[in-house]
Amino acid sequence: MTILLCFFFLYHYIESTHTYAKLFLTREKTYPYALRPHVFIDQKVIAYTNQERLAYIPEDPRYPAVWARAWIKGHPLSMKKYTRTHAAGMGLVVSQHSKYIWLSKENIPDGELHKQAEFAVLPAEGTQKIDEYVCILNWESDRPIEEVTFTMDLGSITMAIPGIGRQNNPYYVQWLYGTFFRLEPPGYQRVGSTVNWRWSNIPRIDQKIRIQWYAWYR
């Protein structure tokens, strides 16, 4: 009876998760001073649990994190990359899309977990002038997650396009017909230079967000 009661009161409840991603360009410091794309991720997760849990950041196999860090209640957490098999062996539910996952070395308490990472950007497979970035959203909860949001800020890279919006711009056609950016999955809303996805009252999510754009800088 005691064992059954302990099992009954085990819970892991995610209230909300909010992810902000920013696509931007930096210029290399050596000749030929090429422009390089980067994606910065800032993520907040509010969760409550009476089980041991770790902070984690999943990776797409082709687009690894350059670095990752996390903290909760002002306390920094040490993060280390593990294989999907290793993480699953620890009892974690791992995204079907991941090969590697970043985990904190210590368990974390309730509250708002804050995570940041920088991810690699590469040319889309089979293309020469299309770059892309893939983010994985992966959570499970004993009760429906009230809100999951993902916001992609395209403002920095949009402003860097030479003469964007002008008819004499060599990328004007892509811009005019909305093919400069390709966004997956459908169901997003675009307001100005930001793109937003939102899910409400879902028990779990294992979703790829894919952003592709015309790589005029190379």
N, C-alpha and C positions, 0 to 999 in steps of 0.2 A: 504493500500500500504506500509506504514511504517513497519508494522508487517511482511509483506512478505519479505521486503528487509533485515530486521534483521535476519530472518530465513535463508535467502539465504547466508548470509555471516558468519554464524556459521560454524566452521570447527574444526576438530581434526585430525591431520595428523601425523602419526608415520613414521619417516624416516628409522630407523633401530633399531634392538634390538640384543644385543649380551650377551649370558649367558655362564659363565664358571663355571663348577662344578668340585669339587675335592673330590674323595673318599679316605679316609685315616683311619688309625687305631690309637687308643690311648690305653695305658695300665692303668688299674685301679690302684689306689694308695694303695688299701688294698688287703689282701689275698683273693682269689688265684691269684690276679694280672692279671685278664683276659683281653684279647684284645677286644676292642669295636669299631665297625665301625661308622663313621660319614660321613656326606656329607656337604660340605661348598659350598655355591652358591654366585657368584659375577655377577651381572647383570647390564648392561647399556642400557638405552633407550633414544633415541633422538626423541623428539616429539615437535610439534608446534600446538597451539590451541588458540582460543579466547573464549573458554568455561571454566568454572570451572572444574578442574580435580584433582584427588587425586593419590598419589603413592599407588600402591597395589601389594600384593604378594599372589597368590592363593595357597591353600593347597590341597593335596589329603587327603580324609577323614582318611585314615589309616596311613598316614605319615605326621604328623604335623610338623610345624617349632618349633624348640626349642627356637629360638629368631629371630627377624627380625629388620633391621634398614635401613634407607634410608637418602639420602641428595641430594641437588641440588645446584649447584654453591657454594659449600662449606658450605651451610646452612643445619644443621641437621634437620630431620623431625621426629616428634613423631609418632610412629606406634602402632596400637592397633588391636587386633583380633576381627572380627565381624562374625556373621553368614551370610551365603549366602543370606538368606531372607532379613536380615537387609540391606546388600549392594545393593541388587536388588531394595529395596524400596527407596534407595537414587538415583535411576536412572542409576546405574552402570550395564554394561553388564558383567555378572559373568559367569565363566566357568561352563559348565554342569558337570564337573568332581569334582567340589569343594563343600565342605560343610561349610568351613570357609575361610575367606580371611582377610589378614592384610591390613589396610588402614592407610594413614597418617591423622592426625587430622586437617591439614591445606591444602588449595589448593596450587598448585605448578605452577610456571611460565614455560615458554618455556625453552628449553635447554636440556642438558644431565642429566638425572636422574640416580642416582647410587643407587643400592640396594644390600644388603647382607643378608644372612640368613643361619642358620644351620638346617638341617632337620633330623628327626628320621630315623633310619634304623631298619628294622624288618625282621624276617624270612618270606619268601614267604608263602602264605596260603597253607596248606596241605603238607608242607615240613619240614624237620628237619635240613638239611645241606645247604639250599639255602637261602641266604639273598638277599634283594632287596631294591631298592630306586625308588621312582616315583616322577618326576617333571612335573608340568603343565605349558605349555606355552600358554598364553591367551591374545590376543590383537585384537582390531578392529580399523580400520582407514577409514577415508572418502576417502582416495586415497590408492592405493595399497602400502603396506609396501615394501620398496625396498629390504631389506634383514633381515632375521631372522636366527640367528645361535645359536647352542647349542653345546658346547664342553665339553666332559667328560674326565677328567684327571684320568686315572687308574694307573698312575705311582707309587704313594705312596703305594697302596695296593699290586701292583704286586711285587714291590721290597721287600715287607715284607713276601712274600711266602717263606718258608724255602727251600733252594736248588732248586728254580724254574728252570725248563729246564733240570734238570739232570734225567737220566733214573732211578736212584734208589730212586727218589722222589715219595712218595705215591700219589701225585697229577699229576704225569707226563702224564698219559693217558688223563685226562681232559685238560691239557695244550696242548698236542700234537694234539688233535682233535678239539681244539677250543671251547670246551664246558665249560671252566672255567667261561666265561662270556656269558650271554645271553642278547641281546640288541634289543629293540623295540622302534620305528617302523623301518622297513627296509629302505634302502636308505642312510645309513650312510657311511662315509669313515673312515677308521682306518689308522692312521699314527703313528707308534711306539706305545706309551702307551696312545695316545689320540684318542678319537672317536668323529667325527664331523657330525652334521646334519645341513643342510642349505636349506632354502626356499627363493625364490625370487619373488618379485612383486605379493604378495598375499593380498587380501583385509582384511582378518581376519585369525586368527589361534587359535585353541583350541585343543591342542595336548598334549597327555601324552608321556613322555619319561620314559621308564622302563629299569632299569639296574639290572640284577640278576648275582650273582656270587657264587661260591662254598665256603661255610663258613668253611674253614679248622681250624679256630682259636677257634672253640667251639665244 
